[in-house]
Amino acid sequence: MTHSAHPSIELPFSQACENNKGPILDVLLQAFSQSQHVLEIGSGTAQHAVHFARHLPHVLWQTSDQTDYIAGIIARCQQEGLALGLDNLRLPLMLDVTQPWPVKDIAKSIDAVFTANTLHIMSKTMVEAFFDGLSQLDNLSTLCIYGPFNYQGQFTSDSNRQFDAFLKLRDSQSGIRDIEWIIELAQQQRLSLNQDVAMPANNRVLHFKKA
């Protein structure tokens, strides 16, 4: 990274990210083995970004998120990224999936997208906007999505059922998505499901490849 050190501040932290970064990396080591430039949608606390950039040194990892999360992502990238000497971790783009994506300068080099724990937070309109936005990435060949999913409209566990109820109480537009709908949206972008990998805590990694 080519930016100056940032004074130490308290970094945002997610215990779930800390718990799942290892199992997700196991999938990404294979899924992104041929990738060169990954755009992460919704970097959140940037714990994933730092961990994955460290263990995927051949990949340029571009963070992004909505405005409220940018400062925390920058702080972690600068504090931990610099401490680890990561030169393949990029400071965040301000990206709202429903607005024009700020990727004009890098659209041709991005060949992979990663997102974790986002689609169930988004409204259905936002999920559709996410997939529509992928069309801006001319050379996209790989997409990996981490999170909980339903199958044929059914929850895979009682904990996911409870989580979905919690999400809907907080925001009626959010909720665990049906994998069949996600596959359909991906196919509209010429992305086909290559792997559906079980993760801890009743989550999945969906690995799509360009058809």
C-alpha positions as CSV (number, residue, x, y, z in Angstrom):
1,M,0.0,0.0,0.0
2,T,1.3,3.4,-0.9
3,H,-0.3,5.6,1.8
4,S,1.1,7.0,5.0
5,A,0.5,5.4,8.4
6,H,-2.7,6.3,10.2
7,P,-2.8,7.1,13.9
8,S,-4.1,4.2,16.0
9,I,-7.9,4.3,16.6
10,E,-10.3,1.7,17.8
11,L,-11.1,-0.5,14.8
12,P,-14.6,-1.8,14.0
13,F,-14.8,-5.5,14.9
14,S,-17.0,-8.4,14.0
15,Q,-16.7,-11.7,15.9
16,A,-18.5,-13.4,13.0
17,C,-15.9,-12.2,10.6
18,E,-13.1,-13.5,12.9
19,N,-14.9,-16.8,13.1
20,N,-15.6,-17.3,9.4
21,K,-12.5,-15.8,7.7
22,G,-10.6,-19.1,7.8
23,P,-13.3,-21.4,6.3
24,I,-14.0,-18.8,3.6
25,L,-10.4,-18.5,2.7
26,D,-10.2,-22.2,2.2
27,V,-12.7,-21.8,-0.6
28,L,-11.2,-18.6,-2.0
29,L,-7.8,-20.2,-2.3
30,Q,-9.2,-22.4,-5.0
31,A,-11.9,-20.1,-6.4
32,F,-9.6,-17.1,-6.8
33,S,-6.5,-19.1,-7.8
34,Q,-6.5,-17.6,-11.3
35,S,-7.9,-14.2,-10.3
36,Q,-5.8,-11.0,-10.4
37,H,-8.1,-8.2,-9.2
38,V,-10.9,-8.7,-6.7
39,L,-13.6,-6.1,-5.9
40,E,-15.1,-6.7,-2.5
41,I,-18.6,-5.4,-2.2
42,G,-19.4,-4.4,1.4
43,S,-16.0,-4.7,3.2
44,G,-17.6,-3.8,6.5
45,T,-14.9,-4.0,9.2
46,A,-12.2,-4.9,6.6
47,Q,-11.2,-8.0,8.7
48,H,-11.9,-10.2,5.7
49,A,-10.0,-7.9,3.3
50,V,-6.8,-7.9,5.4
51,H,-7.0,-11.6,5.9
52,F,-7.6,-12.5,2.3
53,A,-5.1,-10.0,0.9
54,R,-2.5,-11.5,3.2
55,H,-3.2,-15.1,2.1
56,L,-3.8,-14.3,-1.6
57,P,-0.7,-12.3,-2.4
58,H,-1.2,-12.8,-6.2
59,V,-4.6,-10.9,-6.0
60,L,-5.1,-7.1,-5.8
61,W,-7.9,-6.7,-3.2
62,Q,-10.1,-3.7,-3.7
63,T,-12.3,-2.8,-0.7
64,S,-15.6,-0.9,-1.0
65,D,-18.6,0.0,1.1
66,Q,-21.2,2.6,1.8
67,T,-20.2,5.9,3.3
68,D,-20.7,5.0,6.9
69,Y,-18.1,2.3,6.8
70,I,-15.4,4.0,4.9
71,A,-13.5,5.5,7.8
72,G,-13.3,2.1,9.7
73,I,-12.1,0.3,6.5
74,I,-9.4,2.9,5.9
75,A,-8.2,2.7,9.5
76,R,-7.9,-1.1,9.5
77,C,-6.3,-1.1,6.1
78,Q,-3.7,1.4,7.2
79,Q,-3.0,0.0,10.7
80,E,-3.1,-3.7,9.9
81,G,-2.3,-3.6,6.2
82,L,0.9,-1.5,6.7
83,A,1.9,-3.6,9.8
84,L,1.7,-6.7,7.6
85,G,3.4,-5.0,4.6
86,L,0.5,-5.7,2.3
87,D,1.0,-4.0,-1.0
88,N,-2.0,-5.7,-2.6
89,L,-4.7,-4.2,-0.4
90,R,-6.5,-1.1,-1.7
91,L,-8.3,1.6,0.3
92,P,-12.1,1.6,-0.1
93,L,-14.2,2.9,-2.9
94,M,-17.4,4.6,-1.8
95,L,-19.9,2.2,-3.4
96,D,-23.7,2.0,-3.1
97,V,-25.0,-0.7,-5.3
98,T,-28.1,1.3,-6.3
99,Q,-25.9,4.2,-7.6
100,P,-23.4,4.3,-10.4
101,W,-20.4,2.2,-9.3
102,P,-17.1,4.2,-9.1
103,V,-15.2,1.6,-11.1
104,K,-14.7,3.3,-14.4
105,D,-10.9,3.3,-14.0
106,I,-10.6,-0.3,-12.9
107,A,-13.6,-1.9,-14.6
108,K,-11.4,-3.7,-17.2
109,S,-9.0,-5.1,-14.7
110,I,-11.4,-6.5,-12.2
111,D,-11.9,-10.2,-12.9
112,A,-13.5,-11.3,-9.6
113,V,-16.0,-10.1,-7.0
114,F,-16.5,-11.2,-3.4
115,T,-19.2,-10.2,-1.0
116,A,-20.1,-11.5,2.5
117,N,-23.2,-11.2,4.6
118,T,-24.7,-8.5,2.3
119,L,-27.6,-10.0,0.3
120,H,-29.7,-10.7,3.3
121,I,-29.2,-7.1,4.6
122,M,-30.1,-5.6,1.2
123,S,-33.7,-5.2,0.0
124,K,-34.7,-7.3,-3.0
125,T,-34.3,-4.2,-5.2
126,M,-30.8,-3.7,-3.9
127,V,-29.9,-7.3,-4.6
128,E,-31.1,-6.9,-8.2
129,A,-29.0,-3.7,-8.4
130,F,-26.0,-5.6,-7.2
131,F,-26.2,-8.1,-10.0
132,D,-27.0,-5.5,-12.6
133,G,-23.9,-3.6,-11.4
134,L,-21.7,-6.6,-12.3
135,S,-22.4,-5.8,-16.0
136,Q,-20.0,-2.9,-15.6
137,L,-17.1,-5.2,-15.1
138,D,-16.1,-6.2,-18.6
139,N,-13.7,-9.0,-17.6
140,L,-15.5,-10.5,-14.6
141,S,-15.1,-14.3,-14.6
142,T,-15.6,-15.3,-10.9
143,L,-18.1,-14.3,-8.2
144,C,-18.1,-15.6,-4.6
145,I,-21.0,-14.9,-2.2
146,Y,-20.9,-15.8,1.5
147,G,-24.0,-15.9,3.7
148,P,-27.1,-17.9,4.6
149,F,-29.5,-19.0,1.9
150,N,-32.9,-20.8,1.7
151,Y,-33.5,-23.8,-0.6
152,Q,-36.9,-24.0,-2.3
153,G,-38.2,-21.4,0.1
154,Q,-37.2,-23.4,3.2
155,F,-34.9,-22.5,6.0
156,T,-31.9,-24.8,6.5
157,S,-32.0,-24.5,10.3
158,D,-34.0,-23.1,13.2
159,S,-31.2,-20.5,13.8
160,N,-31.6,-19.2,10.2
161,R,-35.3,-19.0,10.7
162,Q,-34.8,-16.9,13.9
163,F,-32.1,-14.8,12.1
164,D,-34.5,-14.1,9.3
165,A,-37.2,-13.0,11.8
166,F,-34.7,-10.7,13.5
167,L,-33.7,-9.2,10.1
168,K,-37.3,-8.5,9.2
169,L,-38.0,-6.9,12.6
170,R,-35.1,-4.5,11.9
171,D,-35.9,-3.9,8.2
172,S,-38.9,-5.5,6.6
173,Q,-37.2,-5.4,3.2
174,S,-34.3,-7.6,4.3
175,G,-34.2,-11.3,4.8
176,I,-32.5,-14.6,3.8
177,R,-32.7,-15.1,0.1
178,D,-33.7,-18.1,-1.9
179,I,-30.7,-19.6,-3.7
180,E,-32.8,-20.3,-6.8
181,W,-33.4,-16.6,-7.2
182,I,-29.8,-15.7,-6.7
183,I,-28.8,-18.3,-9.3
184,E,-31.3,-16.8,-11.7
185,L,-29.9,-13.3,-11.2
186,A,-26.4,-14.6,-11.7
187,Q,-27.3,-16.4,-14.9
188,Q,-28.6,-13.1,-16.3
189,Q,-25.0,-11.9,-16.0
190,R,-23.8,-15.1,-17.7
191,L,-22.5,-16.5,-14.3
192,S,-23.2,-20.1,-13.6
193,L,-23.0,-21.8,-10.2
194,N,-19.8,-23.8,-10.0
195,Q,-19.8,-24.7,-6.3
196,D,-22.2,-24.4,-3.3
197,V,-20.0,-25.0,-0.3
198,A,-21.3,-25.6,3.3
199,M,-19.8,-23.2,5.9
200,P,-20.0,-23.1,9.7
201,A,-23.1,-21.6,11.4
202,N,-25.4,-22.6,8.5
203,N,-23.9,-20.4,5.9
204,R,-22.7,-21.1,2.4
205,V,-20.2,-19.9,-0.1
206,L,-21.7,-19.7,-3.6
207,H,-18.9,-19.8,-6.3
208,F,-20.1,-18.6,-9.7
209,K,-18.0,-18.6,-12.9
210,K,-18.7,-16.9,-16.2
211,A,-20.5,-19.2,-18.6
